[in-house]
Amino acid sequence: MSKTWGIGMIGCGTIADFHMKALSEIDNAKVVAVSSRSEEKARSVAEAQGCAWYTDYKAMLADPAVDIVSVTTSSGSHYSIGMDVLRAGKHLVVEKPAAMKSADVAELIRTAQDCGVTLSVISQRRFEAQHQAVKQVIEGGDLGRLLLVEISLPWYRTQAYYDSADWRGTLAEDGGALMNQGIHSIDLLLWFGGELSTVFGKVATQTHEMEAEDLGLAIVQFKNGAFGTIMASTSIQPGFQAYLNLYGEKGTIKLEGTSITHWTVPGVEQPAFDTPTVGGGGVADPKAISFVNHKLQFIDVIRSIETGQPPLVTGADGYRAVQLVESIYASSAKGSQIVLEE
């Protein structure tokens, strides 16, 4: 009989709900403990899950029933909590971004290696059927040489959203349209396009009272010679689906939200999927997303732990996404192109 993996949750907010719904549908995973600084929240979630609860996550990390820890706290705490999880010898699944600084992500990666545990960053959009199909086409060479990848995230958030917690919209704890909302599109850009060589970026805060940007723009060049463009905003009313366009020398693929809106790939028919679009994809409501792809990512992480093979989303992937956002900030401040270091 295969092992059932004990999951500990640190953080009991909205995102934790997605994780717990996803885990409830996985046969060989079970939430065995939750932790929240609020005793009331920890207790109520634990009662619903039928598991142990803690107000001190470090006490939860000492629980031998916990094998894998899911961290869904505010972004600025991911690094410090993640380090404690890894040092406790637990496998770590951390919400995006893995940390607010790429140097901190690098330290998480080193610590996971030193402690012999798995580190994966939540990038559930890689598991969507249309993105899996695109990746297959790119790797198969069916689009030919990649010329340009465009990502655009014309989303909307109210001022009340940023005012709802003192850490929202801060650079140290939350980030802006790039690090918070745009990070999934950025991850896909890197997954499809490959390693980057240069970045030229601009950021601005146009319609909100907040420290971080509500508009981020960039032109990037990949090491393979292809180019990429990035636009992420939380000021676009009423908010529209994110889109991702890929142009190769042989054809074009256009994606909007979870739909393929154009498919010209010589010799490869446009794939058809049974699964309908679920929710609004977070366009104007951060809660309007599906948990199905979180489930697929957790299944992949467990497969990785059991086989010793890397997960589909590694710590290095988390590093590259944060490094790109940092490079856009640096380029904007400097007013010139940034050459990326390894």
N, C-alpha and C positions, 0 to 999 in steps of 0.2 A: 504493500500500500504506500502511495507516495505521500510525502510530507505535506502537512498543511502549514503554511507560513503565517506566523503571527505578526500582525501589523500594528505598530504604535503610531498614533496621530499626534503631532504637536501643532496646536492651533485648531480651534473648533468653529471657525467662521464659515462664510459662504463657500469658499473654495474647498474646504474640508468636506462639505456636504457632497460635492461632486466626487471627491475621492472615495468617500464611504459608500455612495451609491454604486460606483464602479466596482469596488472591492466586494460588495454584497453579491455580485453576479459571478464571482470567480470561485470555482469549487475548492481550489487548494490555497485559498487565502482567507484570513479571518481577522477582523479588527479585534485585538485583545486588550488594548489600552488606549486611552485618550488623555491628553493633557491640555489644560487651559489655565491662564492666570486667574480666570474667574471660576471660583468654586461652583457657583450656580450653573454656569455653562458646562463645565466639565461633567458635573453630576448628571445633568439632564441628557447630554449626548450619550454618556456611558449607559444610562438607563435604557435609552432607545436602542443602543447597540448590544446591550447585555455584556458589558466588559468592565474592566477596572478603570478607575479615573485618578488623575493626579493634578495638583496645581503646580508642582515642581517637576518640570520635564526631566531633570537630571535623575530624580527618583525613578521615573518611568524607564529611563535608560538602563537602570540596574535590574529591571524585571527580566528574568531569563525567558519568559514567554514571548518577548518581543524580539523578532528576527530582523524585520525591515521597518524603518521609520520614514513616515511621510511628513514632510515639513510644509505647512501651509500658512505660516505666520506672515507678517508684513515683510516686504522685500528686504528692507535694511537689516533684518535679524537673521536672514538665511545663512550668512557666513558663520556667525558665532555659534548659532544652534547646530548648524551642519557639522562644524568641527567637533563639537561635543558628541554628536551622534557617531561620527566615524571613529573617534578615539575610544568610544564605548564598545567598538567592534560590531556595530550594527550596519547593515546595508542602508544606504540613504537614497530616497527619492525626494528631491527638493523642487518646489514650484519655481517657475521662472521669475526673474532671473536667478541664476545660482548664487550670485552675490552682486553687489553694486559696483565692485571694482574687479577688473580682470586679474589683478595680482592676487586677490582673495580667492577667485575661482581656481587659479593655479595652485594655491595652497590646499584647497579642498581636494584637488586631483592628486597631489603628492601624498596627502594624508590617507586617502582611500587606498592608494597603492601600497603605502607602508603598512597599513592595517589589514590588508588583504580582503577588503570588502568592495562591494559594487556601489558606484555612484552614477545616478541617472538624473537628468534635469527634465522636468515636465515640458515636453514639446509635442503635445498630443496631436497637433495638426498634421504631423508627418504620417500619422496612422490613418488619415482619411483616405478613402478608396481612390478618389481622383488624384491625390498627391502621390500615392503609391504607383498609380498608372503612369503619371508624368515621369517619376524617377526611373521607372523601367524603360521608358522610351528614350530618355537622355542617356542612360547607361548603355542601351543597345545601339546608340548612334543613329537612331531613326530620324532625329531632327537635323542630323549633320552637325557641323561645328556650331556651337552656341554663339550667337551674336550679341543678344541683349536680353536681360531679365528686368522687368519692371514690377515693383511692388508699390501699391498705394493703399493707404488706410484712412479714408475720409470719414472719421468717426466724430461722435459728439458726446461730451460730458458736460453736465451743468456745473455752475460754480458751487452749488450745494453738494455735489459729489466730492469736490476737493475740500470743502469746508467740513465734511462729515467726520474727519479724523485729523488730528494735528500733523500726522506724518504724511498725509496725502499731498502729492505734488512737490514734495521736498526731494532734493537731489540725493541726500544721504539715505533716505528711508524708502522712497517710492519711485523716483524718476519721473520722467514726463512721457509724452506721446511715443517716444522711441523705446525707452527701456520698459515701460509698463505695457501699453497697448500694442506697440509695434513689434515687440520682440518675437512673436510667433511668425509674422511675415518675414522678419529679418532672418530667423532660423531657416525658413523655407528657401529664401534667396541664397543663403550659403550652402544649403543642402543640394540645391539644384545647380548652382553656379560653380561651386568649388572654392579653393583658397583665393583670398584677395591679395592684391599687390598695392593698390592705392585707393585713397578715400578723399573726396572733397565734399565738405558738408556745411550746412547753415542751419541754425536753430533760432527760434524766436518764441516769445510768449505774447500772443496777440489779443486774446479775449478773456483770459482768466487772471485772477489774482493768485499767483503761485510762484514758487521759486523755479521749478523746472519748465521745460518748453511745452507749449501746446501745438507747435509745428516743428517738424524736423525734416530736412531735405538733404539728399546726398546723391552724388554721382560716384560710382565705384568702378574699378577695373579688376577683373579676375586675373589670376596668373595664366589662365589659358587664353587670354586675349579678349574675352568677352567683356561687355560693360554691363552695369546695373544701375538702375535709378530707384530711389527710395523717397516716398512721401508718407509721413505719419502725422495725423492731427487729431485733436479732440475738440476742434472749434467749428467743424463743418456741420451746419444744420440742414436737415434734421438728423444727419448721419446716414452713410451709405455703406454697402457691403465692401469689404476689402477686395481688391483685385490683384491678380498676378498674371503677367503676360510673359511668355517665353518665345523668343524669335530665334530660329536656327536657320542655317543656310538652305535647308530643305523644306522648312515648314514653320507653322505657328500654332501655339496652344494658348488659349485665353481662359482664365478662371475667374469667376466672381463668386465670392462667398464659398459655398461648397459645390458650386455648379461649374461644369465645363461649358463655356459659351461659344467657343470656337475650337475646332480640332482639324488642322491640316497636317497630317503626318503620313508621308508616302508609305503605302503598304501596311499601315496599321489603322484599323477601324476605330472610330471613337468608342470608348468603353461605355457600357450602360450599367447603371447601378440600381439595385432594388431599394437602397436606403434613401428615404426622402430627406431633404434638408430639415434639420431640427433646430428650432429657435432662431433668433435673429443674429447669431454669431457675435453678440456683444456690441453691435453697432451703436446703440444708444443706451443699452442696459447690460451691465457687466454680468448679470445673472442669466442672460438669455443664451446659454450655451448647452450643448449636450454632454453627457458623461461617457458616452459610448467609446470615444477615442482614449479617454483616460483609462478605461478598462483595458483596451488593447495595449496601452503602454505598460500598465502594471503586469499584464500577462507576459509581455516581452522582458520586463525586468526579472521576473521570476524565472523565466526560461534562461536568461543570462546567468543568474546565480546558480541554477542547477547544472548548466552545461559548461560554465567557465568561459563562454563566448561573450564578447562585448555586447552591451545592449544597443538597440538601434540609436538611442540618444545617449551619448557619453558625456562625461565631464568636459572633455575637450570641445564638444559641440557647444556646451554652455559657455565655455571660455570665448570661443570665436564670436558668438553673438554679442557678449558684453564688450569685448575688445572693439567690435565695429561701432557700437554706440559711443564708446569712449573716444574713438577716432573721429567720429562726426563732431562731437563736442570740441575736441582739440583743434580740428580743422576750422570750425566756425570761429573759435576764439583767436586763432592765428591768422585767419583769412587766406590760408593757402592749403595746398594738397598735403596729405599725410601719407608717408610710405610706411606700410605695416611691417613690423618686425615679427619674426617667428615667435 
